[in-house]
């Protein structure tokens, strides 16, 4: 391979090398596949590698998009690739092959990205670790005894391992931000309605789930959002359009921001000593940059808001699995699903329409309370995760200790789901490492539709406290 500093470049940097003729798309692909095999052996981050499909894509001619020739991987959930598996991390779907590209995949291809593999996810994205009975455990590149986060843990482990500079991810309750926080990377969850989910649906988990990416640099995330956001056929709503391209926001001065320090989550969880240390350091950094920080939280019924997540996820998951069973002519049985998934589905069958309607009202009231608070503040600050990455096994959907699982899943990413419920954008920024060298990201949220402000702040933080070269051994 003609470049020996592959890992020193982000995706836009690699695309520039291709544009200049310093390296070819095929050579970049070969380099990514080499690294992928090493990473797969060490951390188990791929559910499938698709070199022949990638080479065929290059041979057919790549569009002259912003990422022309850059290797890329899709999460094995939420983005279909024609002719490739889409297992969703479940044994029930182990033989499922997509018959079409998703709208998002088509937009990735139009941007010039070369899709060469799919990254691991837990069953249906149902937890914040990436462990499954189908593919095994995805390990954190910083510590192989700990989780890479979930449900986009395969994407995060792939990027943190240096295979590629960014990868597709999705987020229904923290699944972009949690893996980013666990692996020392940048991850932004866009506003509801910003990204496509089609062609067969326009939103996931009732609007909670949304697609985007995990990246090493802020500008890659912004440029990718520029290339892929926008309304699709059948969309019931569209997020407010940005004033200018997101990439242009990354270098702009965010101004003096009013920042709400939000420590105690909706379900009453407080950060542990490691997460609090990260908050303290982040506040100090923000103050040094001229921002104002004040402790505050939205005035809402926190426990009631937190409780709606499990109902919504379980109901939509159950409907999806039931419809799949009807499609294949055989119901999905307990022997094909993980223990927690099956239990969630049984619980969902007892939910009433009235309960779900009340949940919807609770979420609307929370969104109103948050919007009212954001009249006083520009952004919020919380830990993305309330403690350092968990040990493998604690958050598994087939847990040895169900009580420990429930305690962990409700308290580990305690702030994250609120932004899925309200639809507001939020990002995890790699600003803190614990004393024992583990990443622990900090999360910033903004008002609905205001990704632009988050990218301005992220660009400022990246410049003030760079993380690009912080990598696992």
C-alpha positions as CSV (number, residue, x, y, z in Angstrom):
1,X,0.0,0.0,0.0
2,X,1.6,3.3,-1.0
3,X,0.7,5.2,2.1
4,X,2.0,4.1,5.5
5,X,0.2,6.7,7.5
6,X,-3.3,5.4,6.8
7,X,-4.5,5.9,10.4
8,X,-3.3,9.5,10.5
9,X,-6.1,10.5,8.1
10,X,-9.8,10.8,8.7
11,X,-12.3,9.9,6.0
12,X,-12.2,13.3,4.3
13,X,-8.4,13.1,4.4
14,X,-8.4,9.7,2.7
15,X,-10.9,10.9,0.1
16,X,-8.5,13.8,-0.7
17,X,-5.6,11.3,-1.2
18,X,-7.8,9.4,-3.7
19,X,-8.8,12.7,-5.4
20,X,-5.1,13.6,-5.8
21,X,-4.2,10.2,-7.1
22,X,-1.9,9.4,-4.2
23,X,-3.7,6.2,-3.5
24,X,-6.5,4.3,-5.3
25,X,-9.9,3.2,-3.9
26,X,-8.8,-0.4,-4.4
27,X,-5.6,0.1,-2.3
28,X,-7.6,1.7,0.5
29,X,-10.0,-1.2,0.4
30,X,-7.1,-3.7,0.6
31,X,-5.7,-1.8,3.6
32,X,-9.1,-1.7,5.4
33,X,-9.6,-5.5,4.8
34,X,-6.1,-6.2,6.2
35,X,-6.9,-4.2,9.3
36,X,-10.3,-5.7,9.5
37,X,-9.0,-9.2,9.8
38,X,-6.6,-8.2,12.6
39,X,-9.4,-6.4,14.5
40,X,-11.8,-9.3,14.0
41,X,-9.4,-11.7,15.5
42,X,-8.8,-9.4,18.5
43,X,-12.1,-7.8,19.3
44,X,-14.8,-9.5,17.1
45,X,-16.3,-6.4,15.5
46,X,-17.6,-7.7,12.2
47,X,-20.6,-9.9,11.5
48,X,-19.6,-10.2,7.9
49,X,-16.9,-9.0,5.5
50,X,-17.9,-8.4,1.9
51,X,-14.8,-7.9,-0.2
52,X,-16.3,-9.1,-3.5
53,X,-19.2,-6.6,-3.2
54,X,-16.8,-3.8,-2.4
55,X,-14.5,-4.6,-5.3
56,X,-17.6,-4.8,-7.6
57,X,-18.7,-1.4,-6.4
58,X,-15.3,0.1,-7.3
59,X,-15.2,-1.7,-10.6
60,X,-18.6,-0.2,-11.6
61,X,-17.3,3.3,-11.0
62,X,-17.6,5.4,-7.9
63,X,-19.7,8.6,-7.8
64,X,-17.7,11.8,-7.3
65,X,-19.0,12.3,-3.8
66,X,-17.2,13.8,-0.8
67,X,-16.0,10.4,0.4
68,X,-15.1,8.9,-3.0
69,X,-13.0,5.7,-2.5
70,X,-13.2,5.6,1.4
71,X,-13.9,2.2,2.9
72,X,-17.0,2.0,5.1
73,X,-19.0,-0.5,7.1
74,X,-22.7,-0.8,7.8
75,X,-24.1,-1.8,11.2
76,X,-25.9,-5.1,10.9
77,X,-29.1,-3.4,11.9
78,X,-31.0,-0.5,10.3
79,X,-29.1,-0.3,6.9
80,X,-29.8,-2.9,4.3
81,X,-27.3,-3.8,1.5
82,X,-28.7,-5.7,-1.4
83,X,-27.5,-9.3,-1.5
84,X,-25.9,-9.1,2.0
85,X,-27.2,-10.5,5.3
86,X,-29.2,-8.4,7.7
87,X,-29.2,-10.5,10.9
88,X,-29.9,-7.8,13.5
89,X,-27.7,-9.9,15.8
90,X,-30.5,-12.5,16.1
91,X,-30.5,-16.2,15.4
92,X,-34.0,-15.8,14.1
93,X,-32.6,-13.7,11.2
94,X,-29.4,-15.6,10.6
95,X,-30.4,-16.6,7.1
96,X,-32.1,-13.4,6.1
97,X,-30.6,-11.7,3.0
98,X,-31.6,-8.2,1.9
99,X,-33.3,-7.8,-1.5
100,X,-32.7,-4.1,-1.8
101,X,-30.5,-1.3,-0.6
102,X,-31.9,0.9,2.1
103,X,-32.4,4.6,1.3
104,X,-29.5,5.4,3.6
105,X,-27.2,2.8,1.9
106,X,-28.0,4.4,-1.5
107,X,-27.0,7.8,-0.1
108,X,-23.8,6.3,1.3
109,X,-22.9,4.9,-2.1
110,X,-23.8,8.2,-3.8
111,X,-21.3,9.9,-1.4
112,X,-18.6,7.6,-2.8
113,X,-18.2,5.3,0.2
114,X,-17.1,1.7,-0.5
115,X,-19.0,-0.7,1.7
116,X,-16.9,-3.7,2.6
117,X,-18.5,-5.2,5.7
118,X,-21.1,-5.2,8.4
119,X,-20.4,-4.6,12.1
120,X,-21.8,-6.5,15.1
121,X,-24.8,-5.6,17.2
122,X,-26.7,-7.2,20.0
123,X,-30.1,-8.8,19.2
124,X,-32.3,-6.1,17.6
125,X,-30.1,-3.4,19.3
126,X,-31.8,-4.2,22.6
127,X,-28.9,-3.4,25.0
128,X,-26.0,-1.1,25.5
129,X,-23.3,-3.8,25.0
130,X,-22.6,-5.7,21.8
131,X,-22.9,-9.4,22.9
132,X,-25.0,-11.9,21.1
133,X,-25.5,-15.7,21.0
134,X,-25.3,-15.4,17.2
135,X,-21.9,-13.7,16.9
136,X,-20.4,-13.7,20.4
137,X,-18.9,-10.8,22.3
138,X,-17.4,-7.7,20.8
139,X,-14.6,-6.4,23.0
140,X,-13.4,-2.9,23.9
141,X,-10.1,-2.2,22.1
142,X,-9.0,-0.4,25.2
143,X,-9.6,-3.3,27.5
144,X,-10.7,-6.7,26.2
145,X,-12.5,-7.6,29.5
146,X,-14.9,-4.7,29.0
147,X,-17.7,-3.8,26.6
148,X,-17.3,-1.7,23.5
149,X,-20.8,-0.3,24.2
150,X,-24.0,-1.0,22.2
151,X,-25.8,-1.4,20.2
152,X,-23.3,0.0,17.7
153,X,-20.4,-1.5,19.6
154,X,-19.1,-3.3,16.4
155,X,-18.9,0.1,14.6
156,X,-17.1,1.7,17.6
157,X,-14.6,-1.1,18.0
158,X,-13.9,-1.1,14.2
159,X,-13.1,2.7,14.3
160,X,-11.2,2.6,17.6
161,X,-9.1,-0.3,16.2
162,X,-8.0,1.9,13.2
163,X,-9.7,-0.2,10.5
164,X,-11.6,2.8,9.1
165,X,-12.1,6.4,10.3
166,X,-15.9,6.2,10.6
167,X,-18.7,3.7,10.4
168,X,-22.5,3.6,10.2
169,X,-24.3,3.4,13.5
170,X,-27.9,3.8,14.8
171,X,-29.3,5.1,18.1
172,X,-32.6,4.2,19.8
173,X,-31.6,4.8,23.4
174,X,-27.9,5.8,23.3
175,X,-26.6,3.3,20.7
176,X,-24.4,5.8,18.9
177,X,-23.3,7.8,21.9
178,X,-22.7,4.9,24.4
179,X,-20.2,3.0,22.1
180,X,-18.5,6.3,21.3
181,X,-18.1,7.0,25.0
182,X,-16.8,3.5,25.7
183,X,-14.2,3.6,22.8
184,X,-12.9,7.2,22.9
185,X,-14.7,8.4,19.7
186,X,-17.1,11.1,18.5
187,X,-20.8,10.2,18.0
188,X,-23.7,12.5,17.3
189,X,-27.4,11.4,17.4
190,X,-29.3,13.6,15.0
191,X,-32.8,15.1,15.6
192,X,-35.9,13.0,15.0
193,X,-36.8,13.1,11.3
194,X,-33.4,14.1,10.1
195,X,-32.3,10.8,8.6
196,X,-33.9,8.2,6.4
197,X,-35.0,4.7,7.6
198,X,-36.7,3.5,4.3
199,X,-37.7,2.2,2.0
200,X,-40.1,0.1,4.0
201,X,-40.6,2.4,6.9
202,X,-39.7,6.0,7.8
203,X,-38.9,5.7,11.5
204,X,-37.8,3.1,14.1
205,X,-39.2,2.4,17.6
206,X,-41.9,5.1,17.1
207,X,-39.3,7.8,16.3
208,X,-36.9,6.9,19.0
209,X,-34.3,5.3,16.7
210,X,-32.3,7.2,14.2
211,X,-29.3,6.5,11.9
212,X,-25.9,8.3,11.6
213,X,-22.3,7.3,12.4
214,X,-19.4,7.0,14.8
215,X,-16.2,8.8,13.8
216,X,-12.8,9.8,14.9
217,X,-13.1,13.4,13.7
218,X,-15.9,15.9,14.1
219,X,-15.7,17.0,10.5
220,X,-16.3,13.5,9.1
221,X,-19.5,13.3,11.1
222,X,-20.6,16.7,9.9
223,X,-19.8,16.0,6.2
224,X,-21.5,12.6,6.3
225,X,-24.6,14.2,7.8
226,X,-24.5,16.7,4.9
227,X,-24.4,13.9,2.4
228,X,-27.1,11.8,3.9
229,X,-29.8,13.8,5.7
230,X,-33.1,14.8,4.3
231,X,-36.7,13.7,3.8
232,X,-37.6,10.4,2.1
233,X,-40.6,9.1,0.4
234,X,-43.5,8.8,2.9
235,X,-41.9,10.8,5.7
236,X,-44.5,12.2,8.1
237,X,-42.3,15.1,9.2
238,X,-38.9,16.6,8.4
239,X,-36.4,18.1,10.9
240,X,-35.7,21.8,10.4
241,X,-33.2,22.4,7.6
242,X,-29.7,23.8,8.5
243,X,-28.8,27.3,7.5
244,X,-25.6,26.2,6.0
245,X,-23.8,22.8,5.5
246,X,-22.9,21.1,8.8
247,X,-19.3,20.9,7.7
248,X,-19.0,24.6,7.7
249,X,-20.2,24.8,11.3
250,X,-17.2,22.7,12.6
251,X,-14.8,25.7,12.3
252,X,-17.2,28.4,13.3
253,X,-17.1,30.1,16.7
254,X,-20.0,28.9,18.9
255,X,-19.9,32.1,20.9
256,X,-20.4,32.3,24.6
257,X,-22.8,29.5,25.4
258,X,-25.1,29.0,28.4
259,X,-24.6,25.4,29.4
260,X,-26.9,23.4,31.8
261,X,-25.0,20.9,33.9
262,X,-27.5,18.1,34.2
263,X,-26.1,15.5,36.6
264,X,-29.1,13.5,38.0
265,X,-30.8,11.5,35.3
266,X,-34.6,11.1,34.8
267,X,-34.6,7.8,36.7
268,X,-32.6,9.3,39.6
269,X,-29.1,8.0,38.7
270,X,-26.1,10.1,39.6
271,X,-22.6,9.8,38.1
272,X,-20.0,7.7,40.0
273,X,-16.6,9.1,40.9
274,X,-15.1,8.4,37.5
275,X,-17.9,10.1,35.6
276,X,-18.0,13.0,38.0
277,X,-14.3,13.5,37.5
278,X,-15.0,13.7,33.8
279,X,-17.7,16.3,34.4
280,X,-15.5,18.4,36.6
281,X,-12.7,18.4,34.0
282,X,-15.2,19.2,31.2
283,X,-16.7,22.1,33.1
284,X,-13.2,23.5,33.7
285,X,-12.5,23.3,30.0
286,X,-15.8,24.9,29.1
287,X,-15.2,27.8,31.5
288,X,-11.7,28.3,30.1
289,X,-13.3,28.7,26.7
290,X,-15.5,31.4,27.9
291,X,-18.8,29.6,28.4
292,X,-21.2,29.8,31.4
293,X,-22.1,26.6,33.2
294,X,-25.0,26.3,35.7
295,X,-26.5,23.2,37.3
296,X,-30.1,22.7,36.0
297,X,-32.5,20.1,34.7
298,X,-35.9,20.1,33.0
299,X,-39.0,20.3,35.2
300,X,-40.7,17.0,34.4
301,X,-41.9,13.7,36.0
302,X,-38.5,11.9,35.6
303,X,-39.4,8.4,36.7
304,X,-42.5,8.3,34.5
305,X,-40.5,9.5,31.5
306,X,-37.8,6.9,32.0
307,X,-40.4,4.1,32.3
308,X,-41.8,4.8,28.8
309,X,-38.6,3.6,27.0
310,X,-39.0,-0.1,27.9
311,X,-42.7,-0.1,26.8
312,X,-42.0,1.6,23.5
313,X,-39.1,-0.6,22.6
314,X,-40.8,-3.8,23.6
315,X,-44.0,-3.0,21.7
316,X,-42.2,-2.2,18.5
317,X,-39.8,-5.0,18.8
318,X,-42.7,-7.5,19.3
319,X,-44.7,-6.2,16.4
320,X,-41.6,-6.4,14.1
321,X,-40.7,-10.0,15.2
322,X,-44.4,-11.1,14.8
323,X,-44.6,-9.7,11.3
324,X,-41.4,-11.4,10.4
325,X,-42.8,-14.7,11.6
326,X,-45.9,-14.1,9.4
327,X,-43.7,-13.3,6.4
328,X,-41.7,-16.5,6.7
329,X,-44.7,-18.6,7.5
330,X,-43.6,-19.7,11.0
331,X,-43.7,-17.8,14.3
332,X,-40.4,-16.9,15.9
333,X,-40.0,-19.0,19.0
334,X,-38.2,-18.6,22.3
335,X,-35.4,-20.9,21.1
336,X,-34.5,-18.4,18.4
337,X,-34.3,-15.4,20.8
338,X,-32.2,-14.3,23.7
339,X,-33.8,-14.5,27.2
340,X,-34.3,-10.8,27.8
341,X,-35.7,-10.3,24.3
342,X,-38.2,-13.0,24.8
343,X,-39.2,-11.7,28.2
344,X,-39.7,-8.2,26.7
345,X,-42.0,-9.6,24.1
346,X,-44.1,-11.4,26.6
347,X,-44.4,-8.2,28.7
348,X,-45.3,-6.2,25.6
349,X,-48.3,-8.5,24.9
350,X,-49.9,-7.3,28.2
351,X,-49.6,-3.6,27.3
352,X,-52.9,-1.8,26.5
353,X,-53.5,0.8,23.9
354,X,-54.5,3.2,26.7
355,X,-51.1,2.6,28.4
356,X,-49.2,3.4,25.2
357,X,-51.3,6.5,24.7
358,X,-50.5,7.7,28.2
359,X,-46.8,7.0,27.6
360,X,-47.0,9.1,24.5
361,X,-48.5,12.0,26.5
362,X,-45.7,11.6,29.1
363,X,-43.1,11.9,26.4
364,X,-44.7,14.9,24.8
365,X,-44.8,16.7,28.2
366,X,-41.1,15.8,28.7
367,X,-40.3,17.3,25.3
368,X,-42.2,20.5,26.2
369,X,-40.3,20.7,29.6
370,X,-37.0,20.3,27.8
371,X,-37.8,22.9,25.2
372,X,-38.8,25.3,28.0
373,X,-35.5,24.8,29.7
374,X,-33.6,25.3,26.4
375,X,-35.1,28.8,26.2
376,X,-32.7,29.6,29.1
377,X,-29.7,27.4,27.9
378,X,-28.0,26.7,24.6
379,X,-26.8,23.2,25.4
380,X,-26.9,20.6,28.2
381,X,-24.0,18.6,29.7
382,X,-24.1,15.2,31.3
383,X,-21.9,12.1,31.3
384,X,-22.8,9.8,28.3
385,X,-22.3,6.8,30.6
386,X,-22.5,7.1,34.4
387,X,-19.4,4.9,35.0
388,X,-16.6,3.4,33.0
389,X,-17.3,0.7,30.5
390,X,-18.9,-2.4,32.1
391,X,-17.3,-5.8,32.2
392,X,-18.4,-8.3,29.5
393,X,-21.5,-10.2,30.5
394,X,-23.2,-7.7,32.8
395,X,-25.4,-6.2,30.0
396,X,-25.9,-9.3,27.9
397,X,-29.4,-10.1,26.7
398,X,-28.8,-13.6,28.0
399,X,-27.5,-12.6,31.5
400,X,-26.4,-14.9,34.2
401,X,-27.9,-12.5,36.7
402,X,-31.2,-10.8,35.6
403,X,-31.3,-8.5,38.6
404,X,-27.8,-7.2,37.8
405,X,-28.8,-6.7,34.2
406,X,-31.8,-4.6,35.1
407,X,-29.8,-2.5,37.5
408,X,-27.0,-2.0,34.9
409,X,-29.2,-1.3,31.8
410,X,-31.2,1.4,33.7
411,X,-28.2,3.2,35.3
412,X,-25.3,2.8,32.9
413,X,-26.5,5.1,30.1
414,X,-29.0,6.8,32.3
415,X,-29.2,10.2,30.4
416,X,-29.1,8.9,26.9
417,X,-32.6,7.7,26.1
418,X,-34.2,11.1,27.1
419,X,-32.9,12.5,23.8
420,X,-34.4,9.7,21.8
421,X,-37.7,10.2,23.6
422,X,-37.8,13.9,23.0
423,X,-36.2,13.8,19.5
424,X,-33.6,16.3,20.4
425,X,-30.0,15.9,19.1
426,X,-27.1,14.9,21.4
427,X,-23.5,14.0,21.0
428,X,-20.8,12.1,22.9
429,X,-17.4,13.8,22.9
430,X,-14.3,12.0,24.0
431,X,-13.1,14.4,26.7
432,X,-12.3,12.1,29.6
433,X,-10.2,9.0,30.3
434,X,-10.3,7.4,33.7
435,X,-7.2,7.0,35.9
436,X,-6.9,3.4,34.6
437,X,-6.9,4.6,31.0
438,X,-10.5,3.9,29.9
439,X,-12.6,6.3,27.8
440,X,-15.6,7.9,29.4
441,X,-17.3,10.3,27.0
442,X,-19.2,13.5,27.9
443,X,-22.6,14.2,26.3
444,X,-24.0,17.5,25.1
445,X,-27.6,18.0,24.0
446,X,-29.2,20.9,22.1
447,X,-32.7,22.1,21.2
448,X,-34.6,20.1,18.6
449,X,-33.2,20.7,15.1
450,X,-30.0,22.4,16.3
451,X,-27.2,20.0,15.3
452,X,-25.4,23.0,13.9
453,X,-24.7,24.4,17.4
454,X,-23.5,21.0,18.5
455,X,-21.0,20.8,15.6
456,X,-19.7,24.3,16.4
457,X,-19.1,23.4,20.0
458,X,-17.6,20.0,19.1
459,X,-15.2,21.6,16.7
460,X,-14.1,24.0,19.4
461,X,-13.6,21.2,21.9
462,X,-11.7,19.1,19.4
463,X,-9.3,22.0,18.8
464,X,-8.9,22.8,22.5
465,X,-8.4,19.2,23.7
466,X,-7.6,17.0,20.6
467,X,-8.3,13.3,20.8
468,X,-7.6,12.1,17.3
469,X,-4.3,10.5,18.2
470,X,-5.5,8.9,21.5
471,X,-5.7,5.2,20.6
472,X,-5.7,1.9,22.3
473,X,-2.4,0.0,22.5
